[in-house]
Amino acid sequence: MADASHRLVVITGGPGSGKTTLIEALAGAGHAVMPEAGRQVIRTQLAAGGQGLPWADGSLFAELMLTQDLRSHTVALARSGLVFFDRGIPDIAGYLALCRLPITETVERAARACRYRRTVFIAPPWPEIFTQDAERKQGPAEAQRTYEAMVATYPRYGYDLLELPRVEVAERVAFVTRHLS
């Protein structure tokens, strides 16, 4: 089977920068998407009373995200056409670095082995649209630090970052599709 990683497109950045809104718009346009693992893990852990939460046990949270992201990567490879990811496996390494936790050998190996398209779209901090919710407890300063962690992390794994413009979602969709064609 030919390398299909070029079909797997990551959108990353700090919280509250419009990544998920863009992913939802791409899904609405008929594209396959993979949701953010972190939000899924938080919902599951809150429902189960688990400790795998960023504010309870960051290392366990990272392990649970990795399990979810590995599953998403496998599912995406089995699909045809482009698949858009709300964050990728390198985000976990960035999260661990941000939290001053060790990047485990498992995360390192997965980030190097499970590849995505070389160009990764990164959403810059956007204070005007930033909001908090039950799963996003970070403030604007942590959103900025998360963005900076992703700027440092993705190139370490051989990816080129392309910053998304701070424009309406339809224009962001057009920007992404223009750069992929």
PEKABEL-V655626 format. One line per field, one symbol per residue. phi: phi as a letter, one per 40 degrees, with the letter a starting at -180 (. if undefined). psi: psi as a letter, one per 40 degrees, with the letter a starting at -180 (. if undefined). A space follows every 50 residues. Layout:
phi=???
psi=???
This chain:
phi=.cccccccbcbbiccgbgccccdccccccgccbbcccdcccddcccccgc bcbccbacccdcccccdccccccccccccbgcbcbcgbdddccccccdcf bcccdccdcccccccbdccbcbccdadcbcbbacbbcccdccccccdccc cccdcdbgbbcbccccbddcccdcdcccccc
psi=hihedeehhhhaaiifeeddddddddddeeihihihdddddddddddefi efidedgddddddddddddddddddddeiiaihhhgiaddddddddddef iihidddddddddgiiidhhhhhiigddehiiadegeiiddddddddddd ddddddefihhhhiigiiddddddddddee.
